[in-house]
Amino acid sequence: MNFLPIFLVSLLAAVGNTLYVAGQKQAASVNNPIATNFFTLLVATACTGLAYPFFTRPETLPLIKQNANWILLSGFGLFIVYIGFNIMYTKFGPQIYPVYAVLSIVLVAFVLAVLIFHEPFNLYHAASIFFAALTVIFFAIAHAQAGKN
């Protein structure tokens, strides 16, 4: 499998995430994280609404109905992400992102993908998760040495 498309789509998501983190960090003065998230969601919904016609296919609506439970689960998950990110970035700042990233790697790439969805998993996948976990260990050491614990 060609890795370039995976890299480019991941880069696109990472750029969007960077913009989101910047907004969350700078919105720290808003004393209500739900308000920040609500208006962030309105902007994202408007952008999604503008993009929607470019991605619609004839089978879209039946598939939405067929997958309503997964869509509800995904929406609830996004709500939790919004709350978690807002607290994470306003209380601790973006420098703690590696902790979140590694926890996401373990939860998504291993627990969800391998244990629940039974996707392939090999020694290289295991090594990547191991080294990601080392990232958190090194981050914790750096954080402690900087006196920010």
N, C-alpha and C positions, 0 to 999 in steps of 0.2 A: 504494500500500500504506500502510495506517495505521501510523505509527511508534510509537504508544503501546504496543501489545502488545510490540513489540521492546524498547522502553525498560523496561517493567515487568519483563519476564523477565530482562533484563540487570541491572537493579537487584537482583533477587532473587539472581542469581548473584554479583553484587558484594558483597552483604551476607554471603553464605556465605563468599566468599573473604576478606572482612575478618575474620570470625570465625576462619577457618583461619589467617590470617597472625598474628593476636593469639596464638593458641595456640602456633604454631610459635616465635614470638619469645620468649614467656614460658617455653617448654620448653627454652630454650637451655642450662640447667644439666644436662640429660640428655646424657651423654657418648656416646650411641650414637644417631645419627639413624635407624637402622633400627628401633630399639625405639620411638622416638617415632612414626615413620610406621606401624609395625605396630599400635600401640594406637589411633592416630588412625583407621586403616583399619577396625579392629574396630568402633569407634563408628559410623563412616560406614556400614559394612555392616549393623549392627543397625538404624540409621535407615532405610536403603534397604529392608531386609526388612520393616519395619513399613509402609512406604509402598507396597511392591510390590502387594499385593492391590487397591489403589485404582486402579492403572494397567493391570492385567492384562486382556487381551482373549483370545478363543478362539484367535486366530492367533499368540499370543505365543511359545509353545514351538517351533512349527515355524520361526518366523522367527529365533529364537535359534540353532537348529541350522543354518539356512541361512546365517547371518551369523557363524558361530563364528570364522572367521579375523579378521574385523573386530573382534570382541569381544576376541580375544586381543591384537591390535595395540593396541586402546584401553587394555586393562589394562596392557600393558607401557609405554605412553605415560604412564599415570597414575603408575606406579611411578617413572618418570624425573622427572615433575613433583614427586612427593613428595620425592625425594632433592634435586632442584634447589632447591625452595622451602625445605626445611629448611636447607640450606647457606646459601642466599641470606639468609634471615631471621635465622638464628642468628649468622652471621659478619658480615653487613653491615647488617642491620636493614631494616625495611619502607620506609625512605626511598628505597631503590634500585628500588622497584617500577616506576617509569616505564621503566626500561631493559628489564625483562622484558616489560612491557606492549607496548612498541613492537616488540620482537623478535617477540612473539606476533602482533601485527597483521600484520607483514610475512610471517611464516611461514604463518599460518593464512589471512588474508584475501587474500593475493596468491599465495604459492607453492602452497599446498594448494588454495584455492578456484579460483583463476584458471588456474594452470599445470597442475595435476593434474586437478581436477574440471571444468574449463572452464566455470565460472560467469561470468555477465556482469561486465564491468569497463568503467567509463567514466571520463571526465575527473574527475568528482567523487570517485570511488574513489581515483584516482591522487593527487588533491590531498590527500585525507585521509591517505593513507600518507606523502606528502611532509611534511605538517605534523606527523604523529606522529614522523617521523624528526627533525624540528627539535626536538621535545621532548627527545630524547636528547642532542642537541647542547647545548641550553640547560641540561639537567641536568648534563652533564659540566662545563660552564663553572661552574655554581653549586657543584658538588662540589669543583672545584679551588680556587675562591675561598674555600670554607669550610675548606680545608686538610685534607680527608678523603681524599685520594687516596693 
